[in-house]
Every structure is written in structure tokens, then in C-alpha cells.
Amino acid sequence: MTEPVNGPVSGPADRPLEEHGNRPTLRIQNLSVPRAERLVLRDVSLEITPGEVTTLLGPNGAGKSTLVLTVAGVLRASAGHVLLGDEELTKRAPEKVRAAGVAVVPEGRRLLGDLTVADNLRIATYSLSREDAAAGTAHALELFPELRDRLEVPARSLSGGQQQMVVLAQALASRPSFLLVDELSLGLAPIIVKRLVPTLAAVAESGVGVLLIEQFAHVALGLARRAYILEGGRIHYDGTADELKANPDLLHSAYLLRT
């Protein structure tokens, strides 16, 4: 099991909220999603605000990954809506969701291992113009300069931390308005998590709305302004990250507090 990340984690919650114009909010409204003939999500509602990190916490099997895959267009909802401002995303194909500005980093670091890092990044920007693809890749490499010397090596030869950087770089190369990250720290050494956390903070500060699903509550709550707890397919907490940090009994009840 991955060890907890010790020490304080700084992020947007430590800084004054910046205004990001009239950028639309990504809203999940009354979403219900079946999988294998069982309703995994039941009437779930939450919001992801531009320029902020929002965290979604909950025990294994609560439905967190199902929610991310539904927003991404991979799974279909039986009821409810995914809205980007007034734009309906609920029934769009994954490529249409990405084109609308919603990028997803799924659990498991899914890369094409036999292809080089450069090719994995190239595939992630195939739908962009040549100029936008080049600018997006340059932006991603600014965030993860460690990858510059690894561009021509197969992705499978990278460490787990480097692979997670590539997956994040793929998502960020398209300069999305919203970034959904499922289990940032899963299987990673604490030193790698400490390297990635400030990058997510910087992404949010640039105006991107970030949804972070994270196994270590203190990591997520150190970054986030708003927090939700999902249990049994339903939202059981909707409030500020600070309020949740101050309520350890609620964290214990959701099997979240790691020591």
C-alpha cells in the first residue's frame, strides 16, 4: 500500500480566490448511472468551479470512478445531466466531451506502452491544429520538464511517477477548461505525490476547474476549496474542505482517514 504523504500540503485553499471572468461551471445534476444491472450512482449532484480544486472523497466502491467515466462520456446515465454552463454534455461521445474542454485522467495510468512518450503526447493532441498541438505539448512539458529527456523512450520503461506525469501531460496538452483526476497518488511513492500536488495547484490557479479523487483525504483537502463525500452512490457531504478537515468523525465514518 502507498504510504501517506506526511507534512502539510499547500494549494489553492491557502490563497485568496482569484476571479476567472465568466467562465462556465461544470455541473452534475441529479445523475443516476447503472452498471451491470445495478444502480451505482443515485441522484448525484455536484459542481466544479473554474480556478478551484474540488475533491470527491469516499470509500472503495462508492461510485467515484463511475462518475468520472460518465462525465467523460464513456458510461451512460439513466437520469440526470452533465452541464458545462448551459451546454448539455450528458449523451456526448468521449471525443466530443474532450472537444468541449473536459479532460479526464482515469485511474490506472493508461498509456500505449510500446510507443514513445512523444508519440503518446502526439496521440493526445491529434484533433488539434498543428499550431495548437505544438503549443499544448510545450505547455505540458513546462509543467513536467522531467519528461523532456524521456520523449523518445517507450512509455512502458518509465517509472510509475513518470507515467503519471505523461498521463497528466496528455490531458493538459489540449489546454482544457476542466480536469478530472481519478486517484492521483495510487501506487506512487510519497515523494512523487509531493511533486505532483503543486502542479495541480498551479493548473487550478491558471483558471482550470479541477476535480480530484484521492485516497488520502489530507492531500485532497489541502488542495481543495470544496469537498464532497460519496458513499453508496449518494452524496453524503457537500461543503467546504476546511469544514470537512475540522470534522474527523465524518472522515472516519467514510473510511477516509489514513495514518
Residue pairs with C-beta under 8 A, 6 or more apart in sequence:
2 185
2 186
2 187
2 188
2 189
2 190
2 193
2 215
3 189
3 190
4 190
4 216
4 218
4 258
4 259
5 185
5 190
5 193
5 194
5 197
5 216
5 218
5 219
6 190
8 222
9 194
9 197
9 218
9 219
9 222
9 223
10 198
10 201
10 222
11 53
11 197
11 198
11 200
11 201
11 204
11 222
11 223
11 224
12 51
12 52
12 53
12 201
12 204
12 205
12 223
12 224
12 225
13 53
13 221
13 222
13 223
13 224
13 225
13 241
13 242
15 205
17 51
17 52
17 225
18 51
18 205
19 51
20 50
20 51
20 207
23 50
23 51
23 177
23 207
23 209
24 50
24 84
24 85
24 86
24 87
24 177
25 47
25 48
25 49
25 50
25 85
25 209
26 47
26 48
26 71
26 82
26 83
26 84
26 102
26 177
26 178
26 209
26 211
27 45
27 46
27 47
27 48
27 81
27 82
27 83
27 84
28 44
28 45
28 46
28 47
28 67
28 71
28 80
28 81
28 82
28 83
29 45
29 80
29 81
29 82
29 83
30 43
30 44
30 45
30 79
30 80
30 81
31 41
31 43
31 44
31 45
31 67
31 70
31 77
31 79
31 80
31 81
31 82
32 39
32 41
32 42
32 43
32 44
32 77
32 78
32 79
32 80
33 39
33 40
33 41
33 63
33 66
33 67
33 70
33 75
33 76
33 77
33 78
34 40
34 78
35 66
35 75
39 78
39 233
40 63
40 66
40 233
41 63
41 66
41 67
41 70
41 77
41 233
42 232
42 233
42 234
43 79
43 80
43 234
44 63
44 67
44 80
44 230
44 233
44 234
44 235
45 80
45 235
46 54
46 56
46 228
46 235
46 238
47 54
47 226
48 54
48 178
48 180
48 209
48 210
48 211
49 209
49 225
49 226
50 177
50 178
50 207
50 208
50 209
51 204
51 205
51 206
51 207
51 208
51 209
52 204
52 209
52 210
52 224
52 225
52 226
53 200
53 201
53 204
53 210
53 211
53 212
53 223
53 224
53 225
54 209
54 210
54 211
54 212
54 224
54 225
54 226
54 227
54 228
55 211
55 212
55 213
55 214
55 220
55 221
55 223
55 224
55 226
55 227
55 228
55 241
56 64
56 67
56 211
56 212
56 213
56 227
56 228
56 229
56 230
57 213
57 214
57 217
57 220
57 227
57 228
57 229
57 230
57 251
57 254
57 256
58 64
58 229
58 230
58 231
58 254
58 256
59 231
59 254
59 255
59 256
62 230
62 231
62 232
62 233
63 230
63 232
63 233
64 182
64 213
64 230
65 106
65 107
65 182
65 213
66 75
67 230
68 104
68 106
68 180
68 182
68 211
68 213
69 75
69 104
69 106
70 76
70 77
70 82
71 82
71 89
71 97
71 102
71 104
71 180
72 94
72 97
72 102
72 104
72 106
72 180
73 89
73 92
73 93
73 94
73 95
73 96
73 97
74 94
76 91
77 90
80 90
81 88
81 90
82 88
82 89
82 90
83 89
83 90
84 100
84 101
84 102
84 177
84 178
87 100
89 96
89 97
89 100
89 102
92 100
95 127
98 127
98 174
98 176
99 127
101 176
101 177
101 178
102 176
102 177
102 178
102 180
103 171
103 172
103 174
103 176
103 178
103 179
103 180
104 171
104 179
104 180
104 182
105 167
105 168
105 171
105 179
105 180
105 181
105 182
105 184
106 182
107 182
107 183
107 186
107 213
108 186
109 160
109 163
109 164
109 167
110 167
111 120
111 155
111 156
111 163
111 166
111 167
112 119
112 120
112 123
112 155
113 154
113 155
113 156
114 154
114 155
114 156
115 123
115 154
115 155
116 151
116 152
116 153
116 154
116 155
117 147
117 150
117 151
117 152
117 153
117 155
117 158
117 166
118 151
118 152
120 155
120 166
120 170
121 137
121 140
121 151
121 166
121 169
121 170
121 173
122 133
122 137
123 170
124 169
124 170
124 171
124 173
124 174
125 132
125 133
125 136
125 137
125 173
125 174
126 133
127 174
128 136
128 174
132 175
133 173
135 175
136 172
136 173
136 174
136 175
137 169
137 173
139 172
139 173
139 175
140 147
140 168
140 169
140 170
140 172
140 173
141 147
141 148
141 169
143 168
143 169
143 172
143 199
143 202
143 203
144 165
144 166
144 168
144 169
144 199
146 162
146 165
147 162
147 165
147 166
147 169
150 158
150 162
155 163
155 166
158 166
160 187
160 188
160 189
160 192
161 188
161 189
161 192
161 195
161 196
164 184
164 188
164 192
164 196
165 196
168 181
168 196
168 199
171 179
172 179
172 203
176 208
177 207
177 208
177 209
178 208
178 209
178 210
178 211
179 200
179 203
179 208
179 209
179 210
179 211
180 210
180 211
180 213
181 200
181 210
181 211
181 212
181 213
182 213
183 213
183 214
183 215
184 193
184 196
184 197
184 200
184 212
184 213
184 214
184 219
185 193
185 196
185 214
185 215
185 216
185 219
186 215
188 196
193 216
193 219
197 219
197 222
197 223
200 210
200 212
200 223
201 223
203 210
204 210
204 223
212 220
212 223
212 224
213 220
214 220
215 258
216 258
217 251
217 256
217 257
217 258
218 245
218 258
220 227
220 241
221 227
221 241
221 244
221 245
224 241
225 240
225 241
226 239
226 240
226 241
227 237
227 239
227 240
227 241
227 244
228 235
228 237
228 238
229 235
229 236
229 237
229 244
229 250
229 254
229 256
230 236
231 254
236 254
237 244
237 250
237 254
244 250
244 251
248 257
251 257
